[in-house]
Amino acid sequence: AAAGAPSQAPAAAYASCDTATIQLRLFGGESVRQSFQAGDPLTEVFDFIKGQGANDRRAFVLKQTYPRRELSEEEHGGVSLRDLDLVPNATLILTDPP
């Protein structure tokens, strides 16, 4: 039984990761990297972007390239970064809403 323990260690370490490092690609093409708690809701990322003035006061959604999906504050704002699989790191691109 002890021989199986090491093979489970990476998965356990990943599951217990408590930080999400998010790289944001802004409208102007520049990138910003910020760390959040894995349990933080996606709203924290939206608030960070707005607080930095990084959205140029424009409405925006966040796009993830892999897996390809669009994250909106209205639909995903209350979901934790961990539950959105943005842990331990992810790249999100600010885009205009549909």
C-alpha positions in Angstrom: 0.0 0.0 0.0 2.9 2.4 0.8 4.2 2.0 -2.7 1.1 3.6 -4.2 1.4 6.7 -2.0 4.1 8.6 -3.9 2.2 8.4 -7.2 -0.7 10.1 -5.5 1.4 12.9 -4.1 1.3 15.2 -7.2 -2.5 15.1 -7.4 -2.8 15.8 -3.7 -0.4 18.7 -4.0 -2.4 20.1 -6.9 -5.7 19.7 -5.1 -4.3 21.5 -2.0 -2.9 24.4 -3.9 -4.2 27.5 -2.2 -3.1 30.2 -4.7 -4.2 31.0 -8.2 -1.7 33.1 -10.3 -3.7 34.8 -13.1 -2.0 36.4 -16.0 -4.4 39.0 -17.6 -4.0 40.2 -21.1 -5.5 43.6 -21.3 -7.2 45.5 -24.2 -4.0 47.3 -25.1 -2.0 44.1 -25.4 0.0 44.5 -22.1 -0.1 41.7 -19.5 -0.6 41.9 -15.7 0.1 39.0 -13.4 -1.7 38.8 -10.0 -2.1 36.1 -7.4 -5.4 35.4 -5.7 -6.6 32.8 -3.1 -7.9 29.6 -4.8 -11.1 30.0 -2.9 -11.7 33.6 -4.0 -14.7 34.0 -6.3 -14.1 35.2 -9.9 -15.6 38.5 -8.9 -12.2 39.2 -7.1 -10.5 39.1 -10.5 -13.0 41.4 -12.1 -12.7 43.8 -9.1 -8.9 43.8 -9.4 -9.1 44.7 -13.1 -11.6 47.5 -12.5 -9.6 48.8 -9.5 -6.5 49.0 -11.6 -8.4 50.8 -14.4 -7.2 48.1 -16.7 -10.5 47.8 -18.5 -10.4 51.4 -19.7 -13.9 51.7 -18.1 -15.3 49.4 -20.8 -17.6 46.4 -20.2 -15.6 43.2 -20.6 -15.7 39.4 -20.3 -12.7 37.2 -19.7 -11.7 34.5 -22.3 -9.7 31.5 -21.5 -8.0 29.9 -24.5 -7.6 26.4 -23.1 -10.1 25.1 -22.4 -11.8 27.6 -24.7 -14.5 29.4 -22.7 -15.8 32.8 -21.8 -16.2 33.9 -18.2 -18.6 36.7 -17.4 -19.0 38.3 -14.0 -22.8 37.9 -14.1 -22.6 34.1 -14.9 -19.4 33.1 -13.1 -18.7 35.8 -10.6 -19.7 33.8 -7.5 -17.7 30.6 -8.5 -14.3 30.1 -6.9 -11.2 30.2 -8.9 -10.5 26.6 -7.8 -14.0 25.4 -9.1 -13.3 27.2 -12.4 -10.0 25.2 -12.7 -7.9 28.4 -12.7 -5.6 26.9 -10.0 -2.6 26.9 -9.8 -2.4 29.3 -12.8 -4.2 30.5 -15.9 -4.2 33.2 -18.6 -7.3 35.2 -19.1 -7.9 37.7 -21.9 -10.1 40.8 -21.6 -12.5 41.0 -24.5 -15.6 42.9 -25.4 -18.8 41.2 -24.3 -20.8 39.4 -27.1 
